[in-house]
Amino acid sequence: MTEELKMLGLTSQEIAVYESLVQQGSSLASEIASTTRLNRSFVYHCLESLEKKGLVTTAVLNNKQCYTAVSPTRLLGLFKENEIKLKEYVTTLTKKEAVQLSGKPDVQVFYGKEGMKTAIEEELTAKELLIIGSTPDFQKNLPFYRPGFHLRRIEKSIPMKVLFYEEDRAYSKETAKMKLSEVRLMPNHLKMPMTIVLFNDITLLAFWNPIPHTMRIKNKETTERFKEYFNMLWKTAQK
């Protein structure tokens, strides 16, 4: 959970202080320093920062300053605030983004699991997702990310058509249970070393082995050709 809290702008020391207050209840700075094994002056610094973030409140009891953690549900509000700030920054930055030469394919490669997530996130801008050769590798490599991705896809009413291989029939049935999802099966001899995802004017070529990476091709003509290939396979695939 520490890494998740760092994403909210909290330092490791602030996290230790906050968790100590949540677990121990209202405490003096000296008690927090003892529990966290942090220098008392540093504890005061953390408490001041946490108070500014709205995660800690103070009160004077018996002439002593006492600190109390706000309910952890406040973290959700903090996440939302950061999300809004990030969206505003992305909007501003997007306006400054360099314009690509017309007709020239825009090719990028994203490496590692985090890079894969970055590429996959763009799929949530789609009107429809067409997928060729989906495999259980998505679930194996990103087990916690995948369910949330599909929940958001369904919330955005993005339909999905997926072509699986016959050997992955069980995995395809799991996907078929999702809303806005259609699946069909292709013969195993058509198996490719990557999964192809098509949406808007984007083609994603996702490779899970030996190192997860995704090639992103932004080109209308290229994506249209792949869509034609998808439709040909879809017509002959097993329901």
ZAZA-194745 format. One record per residue (C-alpha): residue in one letter; chain; x, y, z. Coordinates in steps of 0.25 Angstrom, whole numbers, plus 5000, padded with zeros to 4 digits. Example, Ala and Ser with C-alpha at 12.3 -4.5 7.8 and 13.67 -1.06 7.14 Angstrom:
<nodes>
+---------+--------+------+------+------+
: residuo : cadena :    x :    y :    z :
+---------+--------+------+------+------+
:       A :      A : 5049 : 4982 : 5031 :
:       S :      A : 5055 : 4996 : 5029 :
+---------+--------+------+------+------+
</nodes>
This chain:
<nodes>
+---------+--------+------+------+------+
: residuo : cadena :    x :    y :    z :
+---------+--------+------+------+------+
:       M :      A : 5000 : 5000 : 5000 :
:       T :      A : 5012 : 5009 : 5002 :
:       E :      A : 5014 : 5011 : 4987 :
:       E :      A : 4999 : 5015 : 4985 :
:       L :      A : 5000 : 5025 : 4996 :
:       K :      A : 5013 : 5031 : 4990 :
:       M :      A : 5004 : 5033 : 4977 :
:       L :      A : 4996 : 5043 : 4985 :
:       G :      A : 5008 : 5051 : 4988 :
:       L :      A : 5012 : 5045 : 5002 :
:       T :      A : 5026 : 5043 : 5006 :
:       S :      A : 5030 : 5029 : 5013 :
:       Q :      A : 5031 : 5037 : 5026 :
:       E :      A : 5018 : 5043 : 5025 :
:       I :      A : 5011 : 5030 : 5022 :
:       A :      A : 5018 : 5024 : 5034 :
:       V :      A : 5013 : 5035 : 5043 :
:       Y :      A : 4999 : 5035 : 5037 :
:       E :      A : 4998 : 5020 : 5039 :
:       S :      A : 5003 : 5021 : 5053 :
:       L :      A : 4991 : 5030 : 5056 :
:       V :      A : 4981 : 5022 : 5049 :
:       Q :      A : 4985 : 5009 : 5057 :
:       Q :      A : 4988 : 5016 : 5071 :
:       G :      A : 4978 : 5027 : 5071 :
:       S :      A : 4980 : 5041 : 5076 :
:       S :      A : 4995 : 5042 : 5080 :
:       L :      A : 5005 : 5052 : 5085 :
:       A :      A : 5017 : 5055 : 5075 :
:       S :      A : 5026 : 5048 : 5085 :
:       E :      A : 5017 : 5035 : 5084 :
:       I :      A : 5017 : 5036 : 5069 :
:       A :      A : 5033 : 5037 : 5069 :
:       S :      A : 5034 : 5025 : 5078 :
:       T :      A : 5025 : 5017 : 5070 :
:       T :      A : 5031 : 5021 : 5056 :
:       R :      A : 5045 : 5022 : 5061 :
:       L :      A : 5046 : 5035 : 5054 :
:       N :      A : 5053 : 5048 : 5060 :
:       R :      A : 5043 : 5056 : 5067 :
:       S :      A : 5046 : 5069 : 5060 :
:       F :      A : 5044 : 5061 : 5047 :
:       V :      A : 5031 : 5056 : 5052 :
:       Y :      A : 5026 : 5070 : 5054 :
:       H :      A : 5030 : 5073 : 5040 :
:       C :      A : 5021 : 5061 : 5035 :
:       L :      A : 5010 : 5065 : 5044 :
:       E :      A : 5009 : 5079 : 5039 :
:       S :      A : 5010 : 5074 : 5024 :
:       L :      A : 4999 : 5064 : 5027 :
:       E :      A : 4990 : 5075 : 5034 :
:       K :      A : 4991 : 5083 : 5021 :
:       K :      A : 4987 : 5071 : 5013 :
:       G :      A : 4975 : 5070 : 5022 :
:       L :      A : 4979 : 5056 : 5027 :
:       V :      A : 4982 : 5060 : 5042 :
:       T :      A : 4975 : 5069 : 5052 :
:       T :      A : 4980 : 5075 : 5065 :
:       A :      A : 4974 : 5078 : 5078 :
:       V :      A : 4980 : 5082 : 5092 :
:       L :      A : 4978 : 5073 : 5103 :
:       N :      A : 4984 : 5075 : 5117 :
:       N :      A : 4992 : 5086 : 5111 :
:       K :      A : 4998 : 5077 : 5101 :
:       Q :      A : 4997 : 5076 : 5086 :
:       C :      A : 4990 : 5064 : 5082 :
:       Y :      A : 4989 : 5059 : 5068 :
:       T :      A : 4978 : 5050 : 5061 :
:       A :      A : 4977 : 5044 : 5048 :
:       V :      A : 4965 : 5047 : 5039 :
:       S :      A : 4957 : 5035 : 5034 :
:       P :      A : 4965 : 5027 : 5022 :
:       T :      A : 4953 : 5030 : 5013 :
:       R :      A : 4959 : 5044 : 5012 :
:       L :      A : 4970 : 5038 : 5003 :
:       L :      A : 4959 : 5035 : 4993 :
:       G :      A : 4956 : 5050 : 4993 :
:       L :      A : 4971 : 5053 : 4992 :
:       F :      A : 4972 : 5044 : 4980 :
:       K :      A : 4961 : 5051 : 4973 :
:       E :      A : 4967 : 5065 : 4975 :
:       N :      A : 4980 : 5060 : 4969 :
:       E :      A : 4973 : 5053 : 4958 :
:       I :      A : 4966 : 5067 : 4954 :
:       K :      A : 4979 : 5074 : 4955 :
:       L :      A : 4986 : 5064 : 4946 :
:       K :      A : 4974 : 5065 : 4936 :
:       E :      A : 4976 : 5080 : 4935 :
:       Y :      A : 4991 : 5078 : 4933 :
:       V :      A : 4989 : 5068 : 4922 :
:       T :      A : 4979 : 5077 : 4915 :
:       T :      A : 4989 : 5088 : 4916 :
:       L :      A : 5000 : 5080 : 4911 :
:       T :      A : 4992 : 5073 : 4900 :
:       K :      A : 4990 : 5087 : 4894 :
:       K :      A : 5005 : 5089 : 4893 :
:       E :      A : 5007 : 5075 : 4887 :
:       A :      A : 5015 : 5075 : 4874 :
:       V :      A : 5006 : 5072 : 4862 :
:       Q :      A : 5011 : 5060 : 4854 :
:       L :      A : 5013 : 5061 : 4839 :
:       S :      A : 5000 : 5057 : 4832 :
:       G :      A : 5000 : 5043 : 4826 :
:       K :      A : 5013 : 5039 : 4833 :
:       P :      A : 5011 : 5027 : 4842 :
:       D :      A : 5014 : 5031 : 4857 :
:       V :      A : 5021 : 5019 : 4863 :
:       Q :      A : 5024 : 5017 : 4878 :
:       V :      A : 5029 : 5006 : 4886 :
:       F :      A : 5025 : 5004 : 4901 :
:       Y :      A : 5033 : 4995 : 4910 :
:       G :      A : 5030 : 4987 : 4922 :
:       K :      A : 5017 : 4985 : 4930 :
:       E :      A : 5016 : 5000 : 4933 :
:       G :      A : 5018 : 5003 : 4918 :
:       M :      A : 5008 : 4993 : 4915 :
:       K :      A : 4998 : 5000 : 4924 :
:       T :      A : 5001 : 5013 : 4917 :
:       A :      A : 4998 : 5008 : 4904 :
:       I :      A : 4985 : 5000 : 4908 :
:       E :      A : 4979 : 5012 : 4915 :
:       E :      A : 4977 : 5019 : 4901 :
:       E :      A : 4968 : 5008 : 4898 :
:       L :      A : 4958 : 5015 : 4907 :
:       T :      A : 4956 : 5026 : 4897 :
:       A :      A : 4951 : 5016 : 4886 :
:       K :      A : 4937 : 5015 : 4880 :
:       E :      A : 4939 : 5000 : 4879 :
:       L :      A : 4951 : 4990 : 4881 :
:       L :      A : 4954 : 4979 : 4872 :
:       I :      A : 4964 : 4969 : 4877 :
:       I :      A : 4972 : 4958 : 4870 :
:       G :      A : 4979 : 4947 : 4877 :
:       S :      A : 4975 : 4951 : 4892 :
:       T :      A : 4982 : 4941 : 4902 :
:       P :      A : 4983 : 4939 : 4917 :
:       D :      A : 4996 : 4946 : 4917 :
:       F :      A : 4988 : 4959 : 4920 :
:       Q :      A : 4982 : 4953 : 4932 :
:       K :      A : 4996 : 4947 : 4936 :
:       N :      A : 5004 : 4959 : 4935 :
:       L :      A : 4994 : 4970 : 4940 :
:       P :      A : 4984 : 4962 : 4949 :
:       F :      A : 4980 : 4974 : 4957 :
:       Y :      A : 4980 : 4984 : 4945 :
:       R :      A : 4971 : 4976 : 4936 :
:       P :      A : 4958 : 4976 : 4944 :
:       G :      A : 4958 : 4991 : 4947 :
:       F :      A : 4961 : 4993 : 4932 :
:       H :      A : 4949 : 4985 : 4928 :
:       L :      A : 4940 : 4992 : 4938 :
:       R :      A : 4944 : 5006 : 4933 :
:       R :      A : 4942 : 5001 : 4918 :
:       I :      A : 4928 : 4996 : 4922 :
:       E :      A : 4925 : 5009 : 4929 :
:       K :      A : 4929 : 5017 : 4916 :
:       S :      A : 4920 : 5007 : 4908 :
:       I :      A : 4931 : 5003 : 4899 :
:       P :      A : 4927 : 4990 : 4892 :
:       M :      A : 4938 : 4979 : 4890 :
:       K :      A : 4940 : 4968 : 4879 :
:       V :      A : 4951 : 4958 : 4883 :
:       L :      A : 4957 : 4947 : 4875 :
:       F :      A : 4963 : 4936 : 4883 :
:       Y :      A : 4970 : 4923 : 4880 :
:       E :      A : 4963 : 4910 : 4882 :
:       E :      A : 4973 : 4906 : 4893 :
:       D :      A : 4969 : 4918 : 4901 :
:       R :      A : 4954 : 4914 : 4901 :
:       A :      A : 4953 : 4915 : 4916 :
:       Y :      A : 4959 : 4929 : 4916 :
:       S :      A : 4949 : 4933 : 4905 :
:       K :      A : 4937 : 4928 : 4913 :
:       E :      A : 4941 : 4937 : 4925 :
:       T :      A : 4942 : 4949 : 4915 :
:       A :      A : 4929 : 4946 : 4909 :
:       K :      A : 4922 : 4948 : 4922 :
:       M :      A : 4926 : 4962 : 4922 :
:       K :      A : 4916 : 4973 : 4917 :
:       L :      A : 4918 : 4979 : 4904 :
:       S :      A : 4927 : 4967 : 4900 :
:       E :      A : 4926 : 4957 : 4888 :
:       V :      A : 4936 : 4946 : 4886 :
:       R :      A : 4939 : 4936 : 4875 :
:       L :      A : 4950 : 4925 : 4874 :
:       M :      A : 4961 : 4923 : 4863 :
:       P :      A : 4968 : 4911 : 4860 :
:       N :      A : 4981 : 4909 : 4868 :
:       H :      A : 4990 : 4908 : 4855 :
:       L :      A : 4987 : 4923 : 4852 :
:       K :      A : 4994 : 4927 : 4866 :
:       M :      A : 5003 : 4939 : 4865 :
:       P :      A : 5013 : 4943 : 4875 :
:       M :      A : 5006 : 4956 : 4878 :
:       T :      A : 4992 : 4961 : 4881 :
:       I :      A : 4986 : 4972 : 4872 :
:       V :      A : 4977 : 4983 : 4877 :
:       L :      A : 4970 : 4992 : 4867 :
:       F :      A : 4962 : 5005 : 4871 :
:       N :      A : 4960 : 5019 : 4865 :
:       D :      A : 4972 : 5020 : 4856 :
:       I :      A : 4982 : 5013 : 4865 :
:       T :      A : 4988 : 4999 : 4864 :
:       L :      A : 4994 : 4993 : 4876 :
:       L :      A : 5003 : 4981 : 4875 :
:       A :      A : 5005 : 4975 : 4889 :
:       F :      A : 5016 : 4965 : 4892 :
:       W :      A : 5017 : 4958 : 4906 :
:       N :      A : 5029 : 4950 : 4904 :
:       P :      A : 5040 : 4950 : 4907 :
:       I :      A : 5039 : 4965 : 4911 :
:       P :      A : 5025 : 4971 : 4911 :
:       H :      A : 5025 : 4982 : 4901 :
:       T :      A : 5015 : 4989 : 4892 :
:       M :      A : 5017 : 4995 : 4878 :
:       R :      A : 5007 : 5007 : 4876 :
:       I :      A : 5004 : 5011 : 4861 :
:       K :      A : 4996 : 5023 : 4859 :
:       N :      A : 4991 : 5022 : 4844 :
:       K :      A : 4977 : 5022 : 4838 :
:       E :      A : 4981 : 5014 : 4826 :
:       T :      A : 4989 : 5003 : 4834 :
:       T :      A : 4978 : 5002 : 4844 :
:       E :      A : 4967 : 5001 : 4833 :
:       R :      A : 4975 : 4989 : 4827 :
:       F :      A : 4976 : 4982 : 4840 :
:       K :      A : 4961 : 4984 : 4842 :
:       E :      A : 4958 : 4978 : 4829 :
:       Y :      A : 4967 : 4966 : 4833 :
:       F :      A : 4959 : 4965 : 4846 :
:       N :      A : 4946 : 4965 : 4839 :
:       M :      A : 4950 : 4954 : 4830 :
:       L :      A : 4955 : 4945 : 4842 :
:       W :      A : 4942 : 4949 : 4850 :
:       K :      A : 4933 : 4943 : 4839 :
:       T :      A : 4940 : 4930 : 4839 :
:       A :      A : 4943 : 4929 : 4854 :
:       Q :      A : 4935 : 4919 : 4863 :
:       K :      A : 4924 : 4925 : 4872 :
+---------+--------+------+------+------+
</nodes>
